[in-house]
Amino acid sequence: MRLKKMIRCCAVCSISVFLLTGCFHHEGSGQANVSPAQSPTPKPVETGAVVSPTSGEALLQGMTLEEKIGQMIFAGIDDDTLNSHTQELIVNYHVGGIILYKTNIKTSNQLVGLVNDLKRTNKGNKLSLWIGADEEGGKVTRLPDEITKTPTNKEIGKTNNKEFAYGIGRLLGKELNAYGLNVDFAPVLDINSNPKNPVIGDRSYGSNATIVNAMGIQTMKGLQSQRVLSVVKHFPGHGDTGVDSHIGLPIVQNDLARLRRIELVPFAEAIQQQADAVMVAHILLPKVDGQNPASMSSVIMTDLLRKEMGFKGLIMTDDLTMGAIAKNYDLGEAAVKSVRAGTNVILVGHEFEKVVTVIEALKKAVQTKQVSMQMINQSVGQIMSLKQKYQINDKVIQTPDTKQINNDAHQLLNTYIRK
């Protein structure tokens, strides 16, 4: 049975409706004692004007090609302070998102200063700025060292407790929000089916699809409850690889029947439960598409994810500067091929020059009609809609109360794993 028949249609409006209606109405209490099932949708957690128009359609029509392409880029930056390259990416190239790594984050005061500088720099752009990080918990954490760390997903999976998983997602969302971040590249929905996997390991909730499914979806909902965009990853499943895609291109000999039975199960559930964004992995599946890695494959992104599984949200690549792509493809050509295959957002995690290379390649591809303006407009419309839905704004923030944040973390951990 095909997955489209296994999952019900997502309650996500079409892009034309998004552009005509502007911001969504949000529900959900966001209180500590709310059960996972009661709060699956984003809820505002701060006040402040949303830097977005009431008419997304009018704004889209008024944007230049450079502004539109910029919105399709999530860029890494080089420093822990605002430097000239970062300013140029935001002011001149209009990048729509910034991803922060551990090298960009030192202390609470430093992070708040950097985030506020990014927001101030973006004031001249038409859309507010995504600012995100890989805050998965466990060893993959970016927040300042003074913040209490959450357990690995493997530890969470061992509890098999949905309320705990939701609480973790909610906690991570509160922490990110406190520092002005609005995107989390998490949770990991990969099933750790290969014990020799060098990159997933305890980042996965386990080898049991049912547990990965339950824990991952609740973590996603917890993040959403704090108005943090959850980007579930790594589609169509990175758990059965024997190569780290940061270093080389993994080749996985699983066919569609196997994927539908195991790896795709958590992603199908995420779509059913209103996932807004999916990150696609740099893995080659010869029995599905023998020519292109998933992040450049229309068979995987358009035919499988969009058409068969019914996903209506945002498709994003993993970092194109990773070895899987950098060692095998020209960066600009890879970005163009990825957009042609169905990607809405390209992640370029490192080096200013590489971000510029991708932007210029996409611009040239539109000018030479390799990429249609219809594809660009569709992607930017989806980005615009999500920025409206999550009420993303460029309002500056104050340094958070780390003592209270840590108290919340200790209370959650003491309740579920430190009994």
N, C-alpha and C positions, 0 to 999 in steps of 0.2 A: 504494500500500500504506500502510495506516495505521501510525503510529509504534508503536502497541502491538504490532504484529506484527513490528516491526523490532528491538525490544529485548527482552531476556529479563526476566523478572520480578525486581524488586529483592529482595534477600535481607534484607528489613527486616521484623521481626516486627510483628504487628498491635498496636494500642494496648492491647487487653485483655491481651495477653501481657506487654507492657511493664509495665503497672501491677501485674501479679501477680508478676513475677519480680524487679523492682528492677534493680540494677546489672548491666551486661554484663561478661563476661570479655573482656579485651583481649589482642590478640596483636600481634606485630611487634617488631623489635629496637630500632629507633630509632637505630642506629649509623650513623656517617657513610658507611661503605662499603656500605650496604645499597642494593640496586637498587630502583627504583620499584615493581616488581611484587611485591617481598617485603614491603612495609610499607604497605598501603593503609588499615589501621585504626588508631584511636587507641590510644596506649600511654601509661600514666602516666609522667610525668617528674618528679614530686615526691611526697613522702609527705605524709600528713596525713589526718585524718578527713574523710569526705565528709559534708557537711551535707544528708543526704537520708534518708528513712525506708526501712526494708526493705520496707514495704508501701505502695506508691504509692497503691493503691486506698483504703486507710484514710486516708491523708493528704488525698487529694482530697475525700473525703466530709467531712472535718473543716474544710475551708477555707471561709471566708465568701465571699460574692459579690464583695466588695471585693478580697479577696486573690486570687481567681481572675482578675478583670479586670486587676489589677495585673501579674500574670504575663504577660499578653498584650501588655504595653507595653514597648517599647525607647525610652528617653527620653534626649534630649540635656540637658546641664546648662550653666549660664551661666558658670561660673568655672573657674579653675585650682586652687581650693581648695574644700573642703566648705563650702557656705553653707546658710542656713536653707531655701531653696527645695529644694535637693537633699536635705537631711535630710527634709523634708516628703514629697517624692516617695517616698522609701524607707520611712520609718516610717509615714506616714499613708496613703499610696496604694499601698504594697507593690509598686512597679514591679519587674518581673523582670529588667530589663536596663538598662544605662547605655551609651550610645555616646559616645565621646570624640573630639573634633575637635582640630585643631591649636591652636585657642584655649584648649583645656583642658590642653595639654601644653607645658611649657617645657624643663625639665631632668630628668635622671634622678632626682635626689633629690625634686624637686617631684612628678613622676609617681608615684613609689613612695609618697610621703606621701598623695597624693590617693586612690590605689587602696586603700591600707590604711584610710584613713578611710571610704571607701565600704563596704568589707568589714565594718569594725567596726559601722558604722551599720546594716547589714543583719542583724546577729546575731539580732535579735528576730523575723525573718521565718522562715517555714517552709521556704523554698527558698533556696539560695545564689544569688548574683547573677551574671548574665551581665555581663561588662564587655568591650566590643568597640570596634573602630575600623576605618576604611577603610584598611587597610595593603596597598595594591595593589602598591607599588613604583613607581619612576619619580616622576612629579610628585605622585601621590596617596599621600602618606606622612604619618603622624601622629606617629611616634616621635620622641623628643628629637633635636635637631640633631647631637648628638655621635655618633649611630649612623650608620655607613656606609650609604648608600642603595643599593638594588638597582636594576638597569636597568629601563627601561620594558618593558612586555609586548611592545611592537613589537620591541624589540631581542632579547628572548628568543625571540620567534617567528622572527626571522631565523636564529637558530642551528638551529631545528628539532631541538633536542636534548632528548630526554625526560629524561635524567639531570640535565641542567642545570635544567630546569623543576621537577623534583622537588626538587632541591637548593635552589632558590629558595623553594619552598613550605616546606620543612623549616626553612630559615634564618629565614624570616619567623615561622614558628610558634615557634621557639626564642626569638626576640627578644620576641614578644608575651608568651609564657609567663614570660620573665624579669622582665617588668614587671607580672605578675599579670593580664594580659588573656587572655581565653579564647574570644573570637569575632573572626573576621576576615571583614569583608564583602568577600570576594574568593574566587576570582579572577573577573575579567570574562570572560564567555563570549560576549560580543557579537562578531559578525563585522563588521569595518569595511568594509562593502560600499558605503557612500556617502562619497565623498571630501569632500563638503560637510558631513559630520556635525560639529557644533560641540562635542560633549561627549565622544565616545568617543576618536577619534583614536588616539594611541599607547598608550592604556589597553587597546586590543585587541591580541591576538597577531598580527593581520593580517587580510587580506581572503580568505584561503584557509581554508575550513571545516575541512579536514583538519588543518591546522596549529593552528588555534584549539582544535580538539577535543583534539589530543594534548597541547599545552602546558598548556591549562587544567586538564585532568583530572590531570596529574601534579603541578601546583601544588596542587590541591585535596588530593591524597593526601599531599603533603609536609606541608601544614598539619595534616591529620588525624593524621599520625604523631606530632605533638607535643601531641596532645590539645587542639587548637584547633579549634573549630567553624568550618568553611568555609561561608560563605553565597554560593553561586554566583549570578551576576547578569548582565544584567538581563532576566529572562524576560518575553516570548518573543523578545527580541532588540531591542537599542537601536541597532544598527549602521547601520540604513538611515534614520535620522531626520535631518531638516533643522532641527530646533528643539531647543534645550537644555531638557530638562524641569525644570531648576532655575528656568527663566524662564517658560516657557509649555508648553502641551500639544502635544506632537508628534502629527501625524496621518500614519500610514503606510498606504499603499494596497497592501499585500501581502495576498494571500488565503492560505488554509490550505495550498493546494498549494505555494505558494512558501515558506511558513514551514517546512513539512515537508522541503522539498528543501534549504534553506539554514540559516535562523536557528535552527531547533530541533535541528539535528544535534548540536551540543556539549552541549545540555541533555539530550538523549536518552542520550548516552554517559555524562554525569555521573550520571544516574539508574541506569544499568546498573552504574556503578562506585561505588555506595553513597554518593551525595550525601545529606547529612542535612538541608540547608536550601537553599531557593531564594528569592531576592528578585525580586519582580515589579515591573515598570517602570510608570511613569505615561505610557503611550502609548496613543493611540486607533487601533484598526485597524478601520475602517468595514466592511471586507469579511468580518470575523470577528464583531465585535460593534459595531454602529453607534451604540449608546447609551452605552456605558461604557468608560472606559480600562481597560487590562488589570488594574490594581490594584483595580478595583471590579467586575470582570466574572466572573460564574459560568461563562460560556461558555469563558473562557480559563483560569481557575484550577481550576474543578471539572471541566468537560467535557473540556478539552484536557489540562491538566497532571495532574490526578488520574486521570480515567477512561481517556483514550486513552493517555497516556504512562506510566501506572502509578506515579506518584510517591506515596510513602507518608510522606515526611518533612514538615518544617516549611515552611509557606508564610509569607513575610514581605513586607510592602510596602516599597517605597522610602519615603523620608521624606515624610510627608504635608504638611509645611510648605513643600515646594517649590512653585514657581510654577504648575506644571502642575495642581496640585490647589487651591492657595490662591486662584488667580485665577478659578477656574471653579466651585468647589463650597464649600458650607458644611463646615467642618472636621469637626464632630461627625457630620453626616449622611454624609460621605464615609467616616468610620471605621466607622460602623454598616453601611453598604452593603458595604464591603469584607469585613467579618466575615461578613455574610450570604452573600456570594459565595464564601467559602471561605478567607479569610485566617485564619491562626492568631496572627500577631504583627503589631501595628501599630507602625511606626517613626515617632516624633514627635521630630525632631531638634533643634528649637529652641523656646525660650521656655516657661517654667514654666506660664504660663496656658494655652497651647495643649495641653500634656500633660494638664492638668486637664480642659480642655474635652472631649478625646477620652475620658478615663476616665468622666466624668459622662455623656456621651452613650451610651456602651456600657452603663453601669449602668441608665440609664433605658430603653434598648432591651430589656434583659432583663426589667425590671419591667413593661413594657408588652407583652411577648411578641413584639416584633419580632425578637428574637434568642432562641433557645431555650437553656435550660440544658444541653441535650444538646450543642449546638455549643460552648458555653463549656467544658464538661467535657472534650470531645474535644480541644480546643486545649490546655487546661492539662495534660491527660494526656500529650500529645506533648511539651510543653515539659519536663515533669517527667522524662519518659523520657530526653530528650537530656541534661538536666543530670546525670542518673544515669550515663548512658553515658560522658560525658566527665569524670565524677568532679569536677564543679565544686564548689569549696569556698571558704569565707570565711577561709581561713588567711592571716595577714599575711605579707608578703614582705620580703626584704632588698634593698637597692640592688644591682643586678647589676654584674658585672665588665664594664664597657663595653669595656675593652681586649681581653678574650677574645672578646666578641661581634664586635668589628670584625675581629679576627684570623680568625675563622671566615668572615666575609664576604669578606675579601680573598683567603683561600685558595680559596673557591668561584669568585670572579670571575676570579682569576688562572688557574684551571684551564680555564675555558671561554671567556672573552672577552678576556683580556689576555695572550695567548700571544705 
